[in-house]
């Protein structure tokens, strides 16, 4: 369906799609040839284009053709190779790719005349832009780099609480029976480690990012030593973890998650009032994630965690997010993990693909 929409010019691209650009339920978005450093993040708002706001806020412009480093603490806007001419009944949503979130690169997509990030109204005709702000590691990107992915919806695809409970009873979406909370499946934090096959056996339950590291080139795989960029976190006897403000952590869910082939899922906040921390920048789970038929046998949700203003204590088993499931219009031709080089199928606690 994504390919067909592109053939009908509903999705437009300056260059042909890469062979693996269409994922089971999403389309990878590619950075264009030029980037702009701007003074601040912004939304264009009604009647204003992103290009107009760039002209007002731009500090300097530079090429990505041969690659360029994006520094931490700066905000960049990059026009994307893909643009949209959506039919009136199809809307779009975007989010960072998993590897982007695990590097703590804060990325959002902006459309013209919009009031919100990462949401594109049905019938939108116009360009797309990536706002990129590395938070921990400086990153090297180039024209064609993929930091975000786009999903397409017709109508309301989310399952009702009743439909979700029935699906969980039939498919066991996570490996515990009492998990459905309203319209979502509860996801909790693992701070115990131990013999569980989904978690490392050496007592490591997470990683905290180091500061002042070398640059990470986003196109490279298995290229960097973990010890140069991360400090391991070992399980404590009290099974707690104090989050330091402005530090970035990679943790894993207690639950093994699966997404059946006819569904997709998205991680959303459990409750914005439960604590001053953010979980999961990259919250989309393709059809087949963790699914036995796609080689998953249950996969942990890797959680990207950052505390805000104050130190905050996380406890083992604390619920930190919800998985909201949506019905696909049709089963994808290929599932996540089924021979398409998916990086995080059958994962436990796992850093991004860049580390060996």
N, C-alpha and C positions, 0 to 999 in steps of 0.2 A: 504493500500500500504506500509506503514511503517512496519507493522507487517510482511507482505509478504517478504519485503526486508531483514528483520532480519532472517526469516526462510531460506532464500537463502544464509545466511552468509554475506550479504552485510553490515549489522550492526552486530558487534560481542560484546558480553558482558561476563565478568567473572562470573556474576550471572544472573539468569533469570530476565526479566523485572518485575518491580513492577506493580500491577494491573492498576494503574492510570498514568503510566509513559508515555504512548502514548497519547498526547493531540490532539485536532482536526486537527491541521496542523503542529505538531512538536513533537519532542521526548525530554523529559527531560534527561539531562546528569547527572550522579552521580559521586561524588568524590570517589576516590579510598582510599586505606588504609594508604597511606603515603603522607607526604607533605614535601616540601623543601623550606626553606627560602633562597632567592638568593639576591645578591648584587644589582641587577637592572633588570628592564624589558628588554626583548630581543626578537628578531626574529632569528630563526636558519639560514635562507637563504639557497640557493641551495647547495646541497651536504652535509648538516649538519643536524643531528637529534637534537631534543629537549633534549634527554638524554645526548648527548655530551655537550651541552651548560650548562645543569644543573651541570654536573661534573666540569665545569670550574668556575661557578659562585656561587656554593652552599656555604652557611654559616653554616647551620646545617639541619639535617633531623629529623623528628619526626612522630609519629604514630597518625592517626586519628581514630583508632579503638574504643577507649573509649571517643573520643571527644577531641578537643584542641581549644584554643583561638587564633585567628588571630588578631594581634595588628594593630592599625592604623599606617599609614605611612610606612608599611613594604610590601615587595613583596614576594608572595609565588607562587610556582608552584606545582600543584597536578595532577598526572596522573589520568585520568578518567577510570571508569569501562568499558565504551563503547569505542570500536575502530571501524574502518571502512575498508571495502573492496569494494569500490563503483564500479558499472559498468561504462564503459567509457562515457556513456551519462548522468550520474547523478552527479551533484555537490552539495555541502552542504554549508550552512551558519549558523552561531550561533549568539546568543545574550543573554544578561542576562535575567533571568526571571523577571517578574514585581516586585515581592517582593524583589529581590536582588537589583534592581535599586533604589527602594524606601528606602532602608537602606544605600544608598551611598556606596555600596560595588562595587568597580570597578573590573569587571570580563571580561576576554576575553579568547577565546579558541585558542590554538596554535596547528598546525600540523607540522610534520617533513618537512624540506626543503622548508618551505614557506617564502614568502616575506611580508605577511600581516596577521593581526589578523582576526579571525572570518570568514575566507573564506577558504573553502577546495575545491581543484580543482577536476573536474570530473575524475573518475577513481582512486582516491587516495586510497592506501592501507597502513594502518599504525595506530599508536596510536594517541590519542588526549590528550591534557593537558589543564588544567585551570590555567590561571594566575589570582591571586586574590590579591587585594590591598584594604583593608577597608580604607575609607577616613574620616569617622566621628565617627562611633561606632565600638568598638571592637566586633567581632562576634565569637560565638562558633559553630564550624562545626564538623562533624564526617563522617566516611565512609558512603557513601550512600546519603549524603546531596546533594540537587539539587540547583545549583546556575545558571545554563545555560540551554538553549534549542537549539536543532538542527533542522534545516529545510532542505528539499531536493528539488532540482529543476532539471527539464529537459528542457534545452533550456531557452529562454527569456520569462518569464511569465508576465512581467510588461505590464500594459495597455498603449496603445498609448493615447495622449491627446484627440483624437477624441472618442476613446472607453470609456475613463474615463468620458468625458462630457456626453456621452449617458447613461452610468450607473448612473451618478448622477441625470440626468433628470428622469430616471426611478425609482430609489431607494431612492433618496434624502440622500446621504451619510452623509451629515451634515445638521443641521437645518438652513441653509440659502442658497438661490439660487445661488448667485454669489460667489462661493467658489473655483471653479476649476482654478488652475494656471498652465498652461502647462500640465505636466504629473503628477501633484499632487494636492491634496485638501488642501487648506490653513487651518492652525490651529492657533488660536490666544489665547492670555492670558486673563483670567478673573481676574480683580482686582476691580470689582464693588460690587460683592455679591448681597444681596437683595433678592427679592421674587422669583427669578428663582428657580424652583423645583430641578434643578440639583446641586445647590449651597446651602451651609448651610444658614439658616435664621438668624444666630446670627452675621452676618457681618464678619465672619472669611473667608478670601479668600486664606489663605495659612498657612504654618508652616515653621519655621526656626529651624534647628537642634541645640540642645545644645551640648556643648563640655564637655569632661571629665565625661561621663556617665558610667553606669554599662554596663556589657556585654549583648548582645542580642544573645540568642540561636536561630539559624535560623529554627530549627524544631518546635518551639513552636508557638502556635496560641493564640491570645487574652490573652497574658500573661503579658503584660507590660502596665503601666499607661502612657498615652500620656504626661502628665505634667512632667514626669521624663526625657523625651528625646526631647521634642519639645516645642517651644514658638509659640503660635498662632499669626498670622498676621491679623489685622483687617483692613477692607477697609478704605482708606483715602478719604477725600472730593475731592482731586484732582485725585483720582484713579490712582496713581502712586506708584511704589515701587523701592527704591534704593537697588540694590544688592551689598552687601559688598563682597570684594574679599575673596575667600577661604571659604565662608559660603555656606551651602547647604539648598535649599529651596524645598518644595513641593507645587506646585500650580496646577491649573486646567485650562482646555481649556474653552473658551467662548462657543464653539460649542458642541452640543451633536452629537456624532459620531456613525455610525453604519457600520458594515461590513457584507454584504449579505452572505448567506451560501456557494456560489460558489467562494468566493474570500477571500483573506487574505490581510492584509495591513501592511505597515512598516512606522514608523516615520523617516524622514530624515531631515537634516538641511534645513531651508528655504533658507538661503544664508549665507555662512561663513563670509561675509563682513558686515553684518548688525549690529554686536555688539560683544563685547568680553565676550560672555557667552555661556555655553553649555546647551542644553535642551535634556532631555530624554535619559538616558543610556539604558533603556529597551524598545525598540521601535517596538515590534511586536504585531500585533492585530490578533487574531485567527478568523476564520470564525464564524459568529454568535455574535461577540462582539457588544453589543448595539442593536442587531437586535430584533425586536418585537416578532418574532416567537420563539426566544430563551430566552424570558423574559427580554429583554434589554430596549426597548422603548427609545433608545438613551442613550449612556453612555459618560460621560465626559472623555477626555484623561487627565490622571494625568501626570503632567510634573515635572520631576526632574531637577532642575535648579541650576547651579553653575556659578558664575562670575569668570573671570580669573584674570587678572593682576590689573584691576582698578575698582572702583565703576561704576555701570552702571544703568541707569534709565530705568525701564520697564513701559510702559503705557498700560492702559486698552485697549484691542482690538488689541494690537500690534501682528503682525504675527510672530510666532517664529518657526514654523516647517511646513512640508508638509507630508501628508499621501499619499504614493504611493501604489496603489492597484495592486494586482497580481491575475491572474486567476488560480484557482485550477484545477488539472487534473481531479478530480472528487469531488463531494460533500462528506464531511466527514460523517462517520457513526453517529457521535455525534457532536453537535455544542457547542461552548463556552457557558457556562451557562445552558445548557439543561441537568440538572440532573447529572452533573459531578463535582459538588462542586466548580465551578469557584468562585474565591474570589472577582472579581471586576466587575461583571455584574451589570448593572443599577447603576453604581457608580456616585457620584458627586465628591467633594473634599474628597479624602480618603487616609489615611496612609496605610502602609503595614499591612498584616494580623496579624502581631505580636502584635499589639496594641489593647487594648480594649476600 
